C-alpha cells in the first residue's frame, strides 16, 4: 500500500511540473507565431502525388 501512495504522489509531482512548465512557456510567448500567418498565402498547396497528371 505504501508503494501505491509513493507512486501516486510521484506521478502528481511530475504532472504538476509539466503543468508549471507549460504555463511558463505560454507566458513567455513560446507558442506565438507572428511570421507564418503573414506569408502562408505565398506558399502553394502540395498536390496529391497519387493522382494522375494530364
PDBQT receptor file of N, H, CA, C and O in Angstrom, charges set to zero:
ATOM      1  N   UNK A   1       0.819  -1.191   0.000  1.00  0.00    +0.000 N 
ATOM      2  CA  UNK A   1       0.000   0.000   0.000  1.00  0.00    +0.000 C 
ATOM      3  C   UNK A   1       0.863   1.255   0.000  1.00  0.00    +0.000 C 
ATOM      4  O   UNK A   1       0.493   2.263  -0.601  1.00  0.00    +0.000 OA
ATOM      5  N   UNK A   2       1.999   1.198   0.665  1.00  0.00    +0.000 N 
ATOM      6  H   UNK A   2       2.299   0.379   1.154  1.00  0.00    +0.000 HD
ATOM      7  CA  UNK A   2       2.872   2.374   0.712  1.00  0.00    +0.000 C 
ATOM      8  C   UNK A   2       3.496   2.649  -0.661  1.00  0.00    +0.000 C 
ATOM      9  O   UNK A   2       3.776   3.800  -0.996  1.00  0.00    +0.000 OA
ATOM     10  N   UNK A   3       3.711   1.599  -1.450  1.00  0.00    +0.000 N 
ATOM     11  H   UNK A   3       3.483   0.665  -1.178  1.00  0.00    +0.000 HD
ATOM     12  CA  UNK A   3       4.247   1.798  -2.795  1.00  0.00    +0.000 C 
ATOM     13  C   UNK A   3       3.238   2.518  -3.678  1.00  0.00    +0.000 C 
ATOM     14  O   UNK A   3       3.613   3.336  -4.519  1.00  0.00    +0.000 OA
ATOM     15  N   UNK A   4       1.972   2.217  -3.489  1.00  0.00    +0.000 N 
ATOM     16  H   UNK A   4       1.668   1.553  -2.806  1.00  0.00    +0.000 HD
ATOM     17  CA  UNK A   4       0.920   2.873  -4.249  1.00  0.00    +0.000 C 
ATOM     18  C   UNK A   4       0.851   4.360  -3.913  1.00  0.00    +0.000 C 
ATOM     19  O   UNK A   4       0.705   5.190  -4.810  1.00  0.00    +0.000 OA
ATOM     20  N   UNK A   5       0.952   4.694  -2.665  1.00  0.00    +0.000 N 
ATOM     21  H   UNK A   5       1.072   4.020  -1.936  1.00  0.00    +0.000 HD
ATOM     22  CA  UNK A   5       0.933   6.101  -2.247  1.00  0.00    +0.000 C 
ATOM     23  C   UNK A   5       2.168   6.818  -2.778  1.00  0.00    +0.000 C 
ATOM     24  O   UNK A   5       2.076   7.962  -3.222  1.00  0.00    +0.000 OA
ATOM     25  N   UNK A   6       3.310   6.166  -2.737  1.00  0.00    +0.000 N 
ATOM     26  H   UNK A   6       3.386   5.236  -2.376  1.00  0.00    +0.000 HD
ATOM     27  CA  UNK A   6       4.546   6.759  -3.242  1.00  0.00    +0.000 C 
ATOM     28  C   UNK A   6       4.439   7.027  -4.751  1.00  0.00    +0.000 C 
ATOM     29  O   UNK A   6       4.795   8.109  -5.219  1.00  0.00    +0.000 OA
ATOM     30  N   UNK A   7       3.952   6.045  -5.500  1.00  0.00    +0.000 N 
ATOM     31  H   UNK A   7       3.664   5.166  -5.120  1.00  0.00    +0.000 HD
ATOM     32  CA  UNK A   7       3.839   6.222  -6.950  1.00  0.00    +0.000 C 
ATOM     33  C   UNK A   7       2.792   7.267  -7.316  1.00  0.00    +0.000 C 
ATOM     34  O   UNK A   7       2.981   8.018  -8.273  1.00  0.00    +0.000 OA
ATOM     35  N   UNK A   8       1.715   7.324  -6.586  1.00  0.00    +0.000 N 
ATOM     36  H   UNK A   8       1.561   6.714  -5.809  1.00  0.00    +0.000 HD
ATOM     37  CA  UNK A   8       0.675   8.319  -6.840  1.00  0.00    +0.000 C 
ATOM     38  C   UNK A   8       1.198   9.724  -6.573  1.00  0.00    +0.000 C 
ATOM     39  O   UNK A   8       0.964  10.635  -7.367  1.00  0.00    +0.000 OA
ATOM     40  N   UNK A   9       1.904   9.904  -5.460  1.00  0.00    +0.000 N 
ATOM     41  H   UNK A   9       2.093   9.164  -4.816  1.00  0.00    +0.000 HD
ATOM     42  CA  UNK A   9       2.447  11.228  -5.183  1.00  0.00    +0.000 C 
ATOM     43  C   UNK A   9       3.537  11.618  -6.177  1.00  0.00    +0.000 C 
ATOM     44  O   UNK A   9       3.647  12.788  -6.546  1.00  0.00    +0.000 OA
ATOM     45  N   UNK A  10       4.330  10.666  -6.607  1.00  0.00    +0.000 N 
ATOM     46  H   UNK A  10       4.241   9.716  -6.307  1.00  0.00    +0.000 HD
ATOM     47  CA  UNK A  10       5.358  10.957  -7.589  1.00  0.00    +0.000 C 
ATOM     48  C   UNK A  10       4.741  11.344  -8.936  1.00  0.00    +0.000 C 
ATOM     49  O   UNK A  10       5.226  12.257  -9.604  1.00  0.00    +0.000 OA
ATOM     50  N   UNK A  11       3.685  10.655  -9.327  1.00  0.00    +0.000 N 
ATOM     51  H   UNK A  11       3.291   9.913  -8.784  1.00  0.00    +0.000 HD
ATOM     52  CA  UNK A  11       3.041  10.984 -10.599  1.00  0.00    +0.000 C 
ATOM     53  C   UNK A  11       2.362  12.353 -10.538  1.00  0.00    +0.000 C 
ATOM     54  O   UNK A  11       2.373  13.088 -11.526  1.00  0.00    +0.000 OA
ATOM     55  N   UNK A  12       1.777  12.704  -9.402  1.00  0.00    +0.000 N 
ATOM     56  H   UNK A  12       1.768  12.107  -8.599  1.00  0.00    +0.000 HD
ATOM     57  CA  UNK A  12       1.189  14.035  -9.256  1.00  0.00    +0.000 C 
ATOM     58  C   UNK A  12       2.260  15.119  -9.282  1.00  0.00    +0.000 C 
ATOM     59  O   UNK A  12       2.029  16.208  -9.808  1.00  0.00    +0.000 OA
ATOM     60  N   UNK A  13       3.409  14.833  -8.727  1.00  0.00    +0.000 N 
ATOM     61  H   UNK A  13       3.597  13.949  -8.299  1.00  0.00    +0.000 HD
ATOM     62  CA  UNK A  13       4.517  15.786  -8.736  1.00  0.00    +0.000 C 
ATOM     63  C   UNK A  13       5.021  16.006 -10.169  1.00  0.00    +0.000 C 
ATOM     64  O   UNK A  13       5.277  17.143 -10.566  1.00  0.00    +0.000 OA
ATOM     65  N   UNK A  14       5.161  14.947 -10.928  1.00  0.00    +0.000 N 
ATOM     66  H   UNK A  14       4.953  14.023 -10.606  1.00  0.00    +0.000 HD
ATOM     67  CA  UNK A  14       5.616  15.062 -12.318  1.00  0.00    +0.000 C 
ATOM     68  C   UNK A  14       4.578  15.794 -13.164  1.00  0.00    +0.000 C 
ATOM     69  O   UNK A  14       4.937  16.642 -13.981  1.00  0.00    +0.000 OA
ATOM     70  N   UNK A  15       3.304  15.478 -12.979  1.00  0.00    +0.000 N 
ATOM     71  H   UNK A  15       3.013  14.789 -12.316  1.00  0.00    +0.000 HD
ATOM     72  CA  UNK A  15       2.244  16.155 -13.723  1.00  0.00    +0.000 C 
ATOM     73  C   UNK A  15       2.208  17.636 -13.379  1.00  0.00    +0.000 C 
ATOM     74  O   UNK A  15       2.006  18.468 -14.264  1.00  0.00    +0.000 OA
ATOM     75  N   UNK A  16       2.397  17.974 -12.136  1.00  0.00    +0.000 N 
ATOM     76  H   UNK A  16       2.561  17.298 -11.417  1.00  0.00    +0.000 HD
ATOM     77  CA  UNK A  16       2.435  19.375 -11.724  1.00  0.00    +0.000 C 
ATOM     78  C   UNK A  16       3.621  20.108 -12.330  1.00  0.00    +0.000 C 
ATOM     79  O   UNK A  16       3.505  21.273 -12.708  1.00  0.00    +0.000 OA
ATOM     80  N   UNK A  17       4.754  19.436 -12.423  1.00  0.00    +0.000 N 
ATOM     81  H   UNK A  17       4.848  18.489 -12.115  1.00  0.00    +0.000 HD
ATOM     82  CA  UNK A  17       5.933  20.053 -13.030  1.00  0.00    +0.000 C 
ATOM     83  C   UNK A  17       5.699  20.334 -14.510  1.00  0.00    +0.000 C 
ATOM     84  O   UNK A  17       6.099  21.383 -15.016  1.00  0.00    +0.000 OA
ATOM     85  N   UNK A  18       5.053  19.401 -15.205  1.00  0.00    +0.000 N 
ATOM     86  H   UNK A  18       4.728  18.548 -14.795  1.00  0.00    +0.000 HD
ATOM     87  CA  UNK A  18       4.744  19.632 -16.612  1.00  0.00    +0.000 C 
ATOM     88  C   UNK A  18       3.733  20.765 -16.774  1.00  0.00    +0.000 C 
ATOM     89  O   UNK A  18       3.830  21.541 -17.725  1.00  0.00    +0.000 OA
ATOM     90  N   UNK A  19       2.776  20.872 -15.876  1.00  0.00    +0.000 N 
ATOM     91  H   UNK A  19       2.697  20.241 -15.103  1.00  0.00    +0.000 HD
ATOM     92  CA  UNK A  19       1.799  21.955 -15.947  1.00  0.00    +0.000 C 
ATOM     93  C   UNK A  19       2.466  23.304 -15.727  1.00  0.00    +0.000 C 
ATOM     94  O   UNK A  19       2.176  24.265 -16.438  1.00  0.00    +0.000 OA
ATOM     95  N   UNK A  20       3.350  23.378 -14.753  1.00  0.00    +0.000 N 
ATOM     96  H   UNK A  20       3.585  22.597 -14.175  1.00  0.00    +0.000 HD
ATOM     97  CA  UNK A  20       4.087  24.620 -14.493  1.00  0.00    +0.000 C 
ATOM     98  C   UNK A  20       4.957  24.988 -15.689  1.00  0.00    +0.000 C 
ATOM     99  O   UNK A  20       5.026  26.160 -16.058  1.00  0.00    +0.000 OA
ATOM    100  N   UNK A  21       5.622  24.013 -16.302  1.00  0.00    +0.000 N 
ATOM    101  H   UNK A  21       5.566  23.061 -16.003  1.00  0.00    +0.000 HD
ATOM    102  CA  UNK A  21       6.466  24.282 -17.466  1.00  0.00    +0.000 C 
ATOM    103  C   UNK A  21       5.629  24.755 -18.649  1.00  0.00    +0.000 C 
ATOM    104  O   UNK A  21       6.060  25.636 -19.393  1.00  0.00    +0.000 OA
ATOM    105  N   UNK A  22       4.442  24.185 -18.833  1.00  0.00    +0.000 N 
ATOM    106  H   UNK A  22       4.092  23.470 -18.228  1.00  0.00    +0.000 HD
ATOM    107  CA  UNK A  22       3.567  24.614 -19.922  1.00  0.00    +0.000 C 
ATOM    108  C   UNK A  22       3.083  26.041 -19.706  1.00  0.00    +0.000 C 
ATOM    109  O   UNK A  22       3.125  26.853 -20.631  1.00  0.00    +0.000 OA
ATOM    110  N   UNK A  23       2.628  26.357 -18.511  1.00  0.00    +0.000 N 
ATOM    111  H   UNK A  23       2.594  25.698 -17.759  1.00  0.00    +0.000 HD
ATOM    112  CA  UNK A  23       2.148  27.715 -18.229  1.00  0.00    +0.000 C 
ATOM    113  C   UNK A  23       3.287  28.722 -18.377  1.00  0.00    +0.000 C 
ATOM    114  O   UNK A  23       3.080  29.817 -18.901  1.00  0.00    +0.000 OA
ATOM    115  N   UNK A  24       4.475  28.364 -17.927  1.00  0.00    +0.000 N 
ATOM    116  H   UNK A  24       4.643  27.475 -17.502  1.00  0.00    +0.000 HD
ATOM    117  CA  UNK A  24       5.633  29.247 -18.047  1.00  0.00    +0.000 C 
ATOM    118  C   UNK A  24       5.970  29.513 -19.511  1.00  0.00    +0.000 C 
ATOM    119  O   UNK A  24       6.275  30.647 -19.880  1.00  0.00    +0.000 OA
ATOM    120  N   UNK A  25       5.916  28.472 -20.352  1.00  0.00    +0.000 N 
ATOM    121  H   UNK A  25       5.668  27.551 -20.052  1.00  0.00    +0.000 HD
ATOM    122  CA  UNK A  25       6.254  28.661 -21.765  1.00  0.00    +0.000 C 
ATOM    123  C   UNK A  25       5.185  29.466 -22.497  1.00  0.00    +0.000 C 
ATOM    124  O   UNK A  25       5.511  30.213 -23.419  1.00  0.00    +0.000 OA
ATOM    125  N   UNK A  26       3.924  29.334 -22.113  1.00  0.00    +0.000 N 
ATOM    126  H   UNK A  26       3.659  28.727 -21.364  1.00  0.00    +0.000 HD
ATOM    127  CA  UNK A  26       2.871  30.134 -22.734  1.00  0.00    +0.000 C 
ATOM    128  C   UNK A  26       3.028  31.603 -22.357  1.00  0.00    +0.000 C 
ATOM    129  O   UNK A  26       2.868  32.480 -23.205  1.00  0.00    +0.000 OA
ATOM    130  N   UNK A  27       3.336  31.873 -21.112  1.00  0.00    +0.000 N 
ATOM    131  H   UNK A  27       3.467  31.160 -20.423  1.00  0.00    +0.000 HD
ATOM    132  CA  UNK A  27       3.506  33.259 -20.668  1.00  0.00    +0.000 C 
ATOM    133  C   UNK A  27       4.729  33.919 -21.284  1.00  0.00    +0.000 C 
ATOM    134  O   UNK A  27       4.740  35.138 -21.458  1.00  0.00    +0.000 OA
ATOM    135  N   UNK A  28       5.751  33.156 -21.617  1.00  0.00    +0.000 N 
ATOM    136  H   UNK A  28       5.742  32.166 -21.475  1.00  0.00    +0.000 HD
ATOM    137  CA  UNK A  28       6.950  33.713 -22.237  1.00  0.00    +0.000 C 
ATOM    138  C   UNK A  28       6.813  33.856 -23.744  1.00  0.00    +0.000 C 
ATOM    139  O   UNK A  28       7.727  34.355 -24.401  1.00  0.00    +0.000 OA
ATOM    140  N   UNK A  29       5.664  33.417 -24.313  1.00  0.00    +0.000 N 
ATOM    141  H   UNK A  29       4.922  33.012 -23.779  1.00  0.00    +0.000 HD
ATOM    142  CA  UNK A  29       5.440  33.586 -25.743  1.00  0.00    +0.000 C 
ATOM    143  C   UNK A  29       6.040  32.500 -26.604  1.00  0.00    +0.000 C 
ATOM    144  O   UNK A  29       6.290  32.724 -27.789  1.00  0.00    +0.000 OA
ATOM    145  N   UNK A  30       6.276  31.347 -26.051  1.00  0.00    +0.000 N 
ATOM    146  H   UNK A  30       6.073  31.165 -25.089  1.00  0.00    +0.000 HD
ATOM    147  CA  UNK A  30       6.887  30.258 -26.795  1.00  0.00    +0.000 C 
ATOM    148  C   UNK A  30       6.012  29.798 -27.959  1.00  0.00    +0.000 C 
ATOM    149  O   UNK A  30       6.533  29.348 -28.979  1.00  0.00    +0.000 OA
ATOM    150  N   UNK A  31       4.693  29.905 -27.820  1.00  0.00    +0.000 N 
ATOM    151  H   UNK A  31       4.270  30.270 -26.991  1.00  0.00    +0.000 HD
ATOM    152  CA  UNK A  31       3.791  29.396 -28.833  1.00  0.00    +0.000 C 
ATOM    153  C   UNK A  31       3.259  30.492 -29.745  1.00  0.00    +0.000 C 
ATOM    154  O   UNK A  31       2.379  30.223 -30.563  1.00  0.00    +0.000 OA
ATOM    155  N   UNK A  32       3.755  31.706 -29.633  1.00  0.00    +0.000 N 
ATOM    156  H   UNK A  32       4.469  31.925 -28.968  1.00  0.00    +0.000 HD
ATOM    157  CA  UNK A  32       3.327  32.788 -30.515  1.00  0.00    +0.000 C 
ATOM    158  C   UNK A  32       4.054  32.671 -31.845  1.00  0.00    +0.000 C 
ATOM    159  O   UNK A  32       5.267  32.469 -31.887  1.00  0.00    +0.000 OA
ATOM    160  N   UNK A  33       3.309  32.798 -32.913  1.00  0.00    +0.000 N 
ATOM    161  H   UNK A  33       2.323  32.963 -32.878  1.00  0.00    +0.000 HD
ATOM    162  CA  UNK A  33       3.902  32.745 -34.249  1.00  0.00    +0.000 C 
ATOM    163  C   UNK A  33       3.299  33.885 -35.063  1.00  0.00    +0.000 C 
ATOM    164  O   UNK A  33       2.201  33.758 -35.607  1.00  0.00    +0.000 OA
ATOM    165  N   UNK A  34       4.015  34.982 -35.140  1.00  0.00    +0.000 N 
ATOM    166  H   UNK A  34       4.906  35.085 -34.699  1.00  0.00    +0.000 HD
ATOM    167  CA  UNK A  34       3.516  36.147 -35.866  1.00  0.00    +0.000 C 
ATOM    168  C   UNK A  34       3.950  36.150 -37.328  1.00  0.00    +0.000 C 
ATOM    169  O   UNK A  34       3.365  36.867 -38.140  1.00  0.00    +0.000 OA
ATOM    170  N   UNK A  35       4.947  35.375 -37.670  1.00  0.00    +0.000 N 
ATOM    171  H   UNK A  35       5.423  34.792 -37.011  1.00  0.00    +0.000 HD
ATOM    172  CA  UNK A  35       5.511  35.432 -39.014  1.00  0.00    +0.000 C 
ATOM    173  C   UNK A  35       4.793  34.519 -40.006  1.00  0.00    +0.000 C 
ATOM    174  O   UNK A  35       4.481  34.958 -41.113  1.00  0.00    +0.000 OA
ATOM    175  N   UNK A  36       4.529  33.296 -39.653  1.00  0.00    +0.000 N 
ATOM    176  H   UNK A  36       4.782  32.940 -38.754  1.00  0.00    +0.000 HD
ATOM    177  CA  UNK A  36       3.974  32.312 -40.584  1.00  0.00    +0.000 C 
ATOM    178  C   UNK A  36       2.610  32.692 -41.154  1.00  0.00    +0.000 C 
ATOM    179  O   UNK A  36       2.415  32.530 -42.359  1.00  0.00    +0.000 OA
ATOM    180  N   UNK A  37       1.651  33.190 -40.363  1.00  0.00    +0.000 N 
ATOM    181  H   UNK A  37       1.809  33.322 -39.385  1.00  0.00    +0.000 HD
ATOM    182  CA  UNK A  37       0.356  33.530 -40.963  1.00  0.00    +0.000 C 
ATOM    183  C   UNK A  37       0.454  34.606 -42.046  1.00  0.00    +0.000 C 
ATOM    184  O   UNK A  37      -0.352  34.608 -42.977  1.00  0.00    +0.000 OA
ATOM    185  N   UNK A  38       1.410  35.507 -41.947  1.00  0.00    +0.000 N 
ATOM    186  H   UNK A  38       2.064  35.506 -41.191  1.00  0.00    +0.000 HD
ATOM    187  CA  UNK A  38       1.515  36.579 -42.933  1.00  0.00    +0.000 C 
ATOM    188  C   UNK A  38       2.100  36.101 -44.259  1.00  0.00    +0.000 C 
ATOM    189  O   UNK A  38       1.862  36.738 -45.286  1.00  0.00    +0.000 OA
ATOM    190  N   UNK A  39       2.856  35.003 -44.274  1.00  0.00    +0.000 N 
ATOM    191  H   UNK A  39       3.049  34.486 -43.440  1.00  0.00    +0.000 HD
ATOM    192  CA  UNK A  39       3.451  34.527 -45.523  1.00  0.00    +0.000 C 
ATOM    193  C   UNK A  39       2.813  33.243 -46.031  1.00  0.00    +0.000 C 
ATOM    194  O   UNK A  39       3.243  32.707 -47.052  1.00  0.00    +0.000 OA
ATOM    195  N   UNK A  40       1.800  32.741 -45.341  1.00  0.00    +0.000 N 
ATOM    196  H   UNK A  40       1.451  33.176 -44.511  1.00  0.00    +0.000 HD
ATOM    197  CA  UNK A  40       1.173  31.488 -45.731  1.00  0.00    +0.000 C 
ATOM    198  C   UNK A  40       0.566  31.581 -47.126  1.00  0.00    +0.000 C 
ATOM    199  O   UNK A  40       0.538  30.583 -47.847  1.00  0.00    +0.000 OA
ATOM    200  N   UNK A  41       0.080  32.751 -47.524  1.00  0.00    +0.000 N 
ATOM    201  H   UNK A  41       0.103  33.562 -46.939  1.00  0.00    +0.000 HD
ATOM    202  CA  UNK A  41      -0.538  32.930 -48.828  1.00  0.00    +0.000 C 
ATOM    203  C   UNK A  41       0.486  32.775 -49.965  1.00  0.00    +0.000 C 
ATOM    204  O   UNK A  41       0.107  32.506 -51.105  1.00  0.00    +0.000 OA
ATOM    205  N   UNK A  42       1.756  32.941 -49.663  1.00  0.00    +0.000 N 
ATOM    206  H   UNK A  42       2.064  33.159 -48.737  1.00  0.00    +0.000 HD
ATOM    207  CA  UNK A  42       2.793  32.865 -50.688  1.00  0.00    +0.000 C 
ATOM    208  C   UNK A  42       3.157  31.436 -51.072  1.00  0.00    +0.000 C 
ATOM    209  O   UNK A  42       3.721  31.213 -52.143  1.00  0.00    +0.000 OA
ATOM    210  N   UNK A  43       2.848  30.478 -50.228  1.00  0.00    +0.000 N 
ATOM    211  H   UNK A  43       2.389  30.659 -49.358  1.00  0.00    +0.000 HD
ATOM    212  CA  UNK A  43       3.200  29.089 -50.496  1.00  0.00    +0.000 C 
ATOM    213  C   UNK A  43       2.087  28.384 -51.234  1.00  0.00    +0.000 C 
ATOM    214  O   UNK A  43       0.911  28.575 -50.926  1.00  0.00    +0.000 OA
ATOM    215  N   UNK A  44       2.452  27.571 -52.207  1.00  0.00    +0.000 N 
ATOM    216  H   UNK A  44       3.408  27.417 -52.457  1.00  0.00    +0.000 HD
ATOM    217  CA  UNK A  44       1.458  26.794 -52.939  1.00  0.00    +0.000 C 
ATOM    218  C   UNK A  44       1.104  25.549 -52.142  1.00  0.00    +0.000 C 
ATOM    219  O   UNK A  44       1.924  25.018 -51.393  1.00  0.00    +0.000 OA
ATOM    220  N   UNK A  45      -0.132  25.094 -52.317  1.00  0.00    +0.000 N 
ATOM    221  H   UNK A  45      -0.798  25.525 -52.925  1.00  0.00    +0.000 HD
ATOM    222  CA  UNK A  45      -0.556  23.861 -51.667  1.00  0.00    +0.000 C 
ATOM    223  C   UNK A  45       0.118  22.685 -52.358  1.00  0.00    +0.000 C 
ATOM    224  O   UNK A  45       0.295  22.686 -53.576  1.00  0.00    +0.000 OA
ATOM    225  N   UNK A  46       0.487  21.693 -51.579  1.00  0.00    +0.000 N 
ATOM    226  H   UNK A  46       0.343  21.692 -50.589  1.00  0.00    +0.000 HD
ATOM    227  CA  UNK A  46       1.070  20.488 -52.164  1.00  0.00    +0.000 C 
ATOM    228  C   UNK A  46      -0.058  19.663 -52.779  1.00  0.00    +0.000 C 
ATOM    229  O   UNK A  46      -1.098  19.443 -52.159  1.00  0.00    +0.000 OA
ATOM    230  N   UNK A  47       0.169  19.218 -53.994  1.00  0.00    +0.000 N 
ATOM    231  H   UNK A  47       1.014  19.397 -54.497  1.00  0.00    +0.000 HD
ATOM    232  CA  UNK A  47      -0.849  18.400 -54.654  1.00  0.00    +0.000 C 
ATOM    233  C   UNK A  47      -0.663  16.948 -54.271  1.00  0.00    +0.000 C 
ATOM    234  O   UNK A  47       0.426  16.527 -53.882  1.00  0.00    +0.000 OA
ATOM    235  N   UNK A  48      -1.733  16.191 -54.384  1.00  0.00    +0.000 N 
ATOM    236  H   UNK A  48      -2.618  16.533 -54.700  1.00  0.00    +0.000 HD
ATOM    237  CA  UNK A  48      -1.692  14.769 -54.067  1.00  0.00    +0.000 C 
ATOM    238  C   UNK A  48      -0.845  14.061 -55.110  1.00  0.00    +0.000 C 
ATOM    239  O   UNK A  48      -1.143  14.136 -56.302  1.00  0.00    +0.000 OA
ATOM    240  N   UNK A  49       0.200  13.380 -54.684  1.00  0.00    +0.000 N 
ATOM    241  H   UNK A  49       0.442  13.319 -53.715  1.00  0.00    +0.000 HD
ATOM    242  CA  UNK A  49       1.124  12.740 -55.628  1.00  0.00    +0.000 C 
ATOM    243  C   UNK A  49       0.542  11.470 -56.247  1.00  0.00    +0.000 C 
ATOM    244  O   UNK A  49       1.073  10.980 -57.243  1.00  0.00    +0.000 OA
ATOM    245  N   UNK A  50      -0.529  10.931 -55.684  1.00  0.00    +0.000 N 
ATOM    246  H   UNK A  50      -0.960  11.329 -54.874  1.00  0.00    +0.000 HD
ATOM    247  CA  UNK A  50      -1.099   9.686 -56.227  1.00  0.00    +0.000 C 
ATOM    248  C   UNK A  50      -2.073   9.942 -57.373  1.00  0.00    +0.000 C 
ATOM    249  O   UNK A  50      -2.465   9.010 -58.075  1.00  0.00    +0.000 OA
ATOM    250  N   UNK A  51      -2.463  11.204 -57.563  1.00  0.00    +0.000 N 
ATOM    251  H   UNK A  51      -2.144  11.960 -56.993  1.00  0.00    +0.000 HD
ATOM    252  CA  UNK A  51      -3.412  11.485 -58.646  1.00  0.00    +0.000 C 
ATOM    253  C   UNK A  51      -2.667  11.551 -59.978  1.00  0.00    +0.000 C 
ATOM    254  O   UNK A  51      -1.547  12.058 -60.026  1.00  0.00    +0.000 OA
ATOM    255  N   UNK A  52      -3.272  11.044 -61.067  1.00  0.00    +0.000 N 
ATOM    256  H   UNK A  52      -4.183  10.632 -61.027  1.00  0.00    +0.000 HD
ATOM    257  CA  UNK A  52      -2.591  11.061 -62.364  1.00  0.00    +0.000 C 
ATOM    258  C   UNK A  52      -2.532  12.488 -62.928  1.00  0.00    +0.000 C 
ATOM    259  O   UNK A  52      -3.462  13.280 -62.776  1.00  0.00    +0.000 OA
ATOM    260  N   UNK A  53      -1.426  12.774 -63.569  1.00  0.00    +0.000 N 
ATOM    261  H   UNK A  53      -0.671  12.130 -63.692  1.00  0.00    +0.000 HD
ATOM    262  CA  UNK A  53      -1.265  14.106 -64.168  1.00  0.00    +0.000 C 
ATOM    263  C   UNK A  53      -1.623  14.025 -65.648  1.00  0.00    +0.000 C 
ATOM    264  O   UNK A  53      -1.295  13.047 -66.320  1.00  0.00    +0.000 OA
ATOM    265  N   UNK A  54      -2.294  15.055 -66.152  1.00  0.00    +0.000 N 
ATOM    266  H   UNK A  54      -2.560  15.850 -65.607  1.00  0.00    +0.000 HD
ATOM    267  CA  UNK A  54      -2.719  15.062 -67.553  1.00  0.00    +0.000 C 
ATOM    268  C   UNK A  54      -1.644  15.645 -68.440  1.00  0.00    +0.000 C 
ATOM    269  O   UNK A  54      -1.825  15.731 -69.655  1.00  0.00    +0.000 OA
TER     270      UNK A  54
